[in-house]
Amino acid sequence: MNFPTQQLNNIDTPFYFYDADLLRTTLDNINEEAGKYDNFCVHYAVKANANPKLLRIIAKSGMGADCVSGGEVEAAVAAGFPANKIVFAGVAKADWEIELGLNLSIACFNVESLPELEVINELAGNLETKANVAFRINPEVGAHTHANITTGTAENKFGIAMRDMTKAIRIANEMPNVNFTGLHFHIGSQILEMDDFAALCQRVNELQDQLEAEGITLQSINVGGGLGVDYQDPDANPVPNFKDFFKTYADGLKLRDGQTLHFELGRSVVAQCGTLITRTLYIKQGVAKQFLIVDAGFTDLIRPALYDAYHKIENIMSNEAEEVYDVVGPICESTDVFGKARKVNKTKRGDLIALRSAGAYGEIMASGYNCRQLPKGWTSDEL
Ligand SMILES: *Cc1c(COP(=O)(O)O)cnc(C)c1O
């Protein structure tokens, strides 16, 4: 990525810098690849990054929104996503959040338990409306990714177990104020093996056969998100492999006539366009290593501390030979490390450091721990 270093150098650090052109290129590619197939509908998973400037660009591309809280539904509407393209998931929707969705007539509630279904039916009745609902089913398909971000295995707070699926659908079909539309799945995140998505297709095919044998048909199927990005080499793969992703579903999932297939992509849409820009405060020599101490901490980007996540680290102001550093932040916790033994161009106090591929689950997860200010986000359109 070619950073506008001069302009970035004038902004208070740390902050997020978003390459709006890369985001638009990514969105165009998604539209092109998903558009090859009839009935594919793509939603953006707002939880990956709800910066209003990015949301507006994404809404303009025509995508729908996948929300997991009332606040996200409000952010999506404010950014211009039409309510009839908003789906609402989440294990614990509060009454006000359900009522918000009902009042806006959102496209669908992705329901994760029977008690939740009862509450949606009751609240829809109070408002004299009918809620479209899909059931999130736990497909017991294990994805090859970090344990903390696997969501599709057997015992899990997310979703309804496969053995309870038919019962849940029958109960929904007897309720006056819900309209059962289909099934929803989401097997995890940062998945790079297309075989994992193919395994989900197999499972969906089995479940659909089973339901049809019982006289139940589905209007829609939602397979969630989860497509991973290249954190090691973002410049080699700035746009994720949407072609293979959508083709895997087109080849593997047996859609019935008129059925729509929905996707909820988060990380793959926004990760590569975002960079956390931070300034070098000190170079500290240890006994056997040297520390590159920056002004960003895990309050600004928690993924390395939380998931052991890798972000490529670059000095965007130095052309000197590489040296090896532990890159650390100022937070009073020993997990406040962005990378150990990283090769970075020789760095001095004041140099700007780029933590790459930070557009997803970065700014949105920032906290005020240590009374730190939340990082701001700037797009290339504004510079
Ligand atoms: C987090 C989430 C997504 C998006 O996942 P990515 O890995 O960021 O694509 C999609 N659907 C649901 C239900 C989610 O919870």
Ligand as a Chemical Component Dictionary entry (heavy atoms), coordinates in Angstrom:
data_LIG
# 
_chem_comp.id                   LIG 
_chem_comp.type                 NON-POLYMER 
_chem_comp.pdbx_formal_charge   0 
_chem_comp.three_letter_code    LIG 
# 
loop_
_chem_comp_atom.comp_id 
_chem_comp_atom.atom_id 
_chem_comp_atom.alt_atom_id 
_chem_comp_atom.type_symbol 
_chem_comp_atom.charge 
_chem_comp_atom.model_Cartn_x 
_chem_comp_atom.model_Cartn_y 
_chem_comp_atom.model_Cartn_z 
_chem_comp_atom.pdbx_ordinal 
LIG C1 C1 C 0 -19.341 -12.154 12.996 1  
LIG C2 C2 C 0 -20.438 -12.644 12.161 2  
LIG C3 C3 C 0 -20.340 -12.566 10.781 3  
LIG C4 C4 C 0 -19.136 -12.006 10.058 4  
LIG O1 O1 O 0 -18.033 -12.828 10.192 5  
LIG P1 P1 P 0 -16.681 -12.505 9.371  6  
LIG O2 O2 O 0 -15.785 -13.618 9.754  7  
LIG O3 O3 O 0 -16.193 -11.190 9.840  8  
LIG O4 O4 O 0 -17.012 -12.511 7.921  9  
LIG C5 C5 C 0 -21.406 -13.022 10.039 10 
LIG N1 N1 N 0 -22.520 -13.524 10.616 11 
LIG C6 C6 C 0 -22.627 -13.610 11.963 12 
LIG C7 C7 C 0 -23.865 -14.159 12.543 13 
LIG C8 C8 C 0 -21.607 -13.177 12.772 14 
LIG O5 O5 O 0 -21.733 -13.269 14.087 15 
# 
loop_
_chem_comp_bond.comp_id 
_chem_comp_bond.atom_id_1 
_chem_comp_bond.atom_id_2 
_chem_comp_bond.value_order 
_chem_comp_bond.pdbx_ordinal 
LIG C1 C2 SING 1  
LIG C2 C3 SING 2  
LIG C2 C8 DOUB 3  
LIG C3 C4 SING 4  
LIG C3 C5 DOUB 5  
LIG C4 O1 SING 6  
LIG O1 P1 SING 7  
LIG P1 O2 DOUB 8  
LIG P1 O3 SING 9  
LIG P1 O4 SING 10 
LIG C5 N1 SING 11 
LIG N1 C6 DOUB 12 
LIG C6 C7 SING 13 
LIG C6 C8 SING 14 
LIG C8 O5 SING 15 
# 
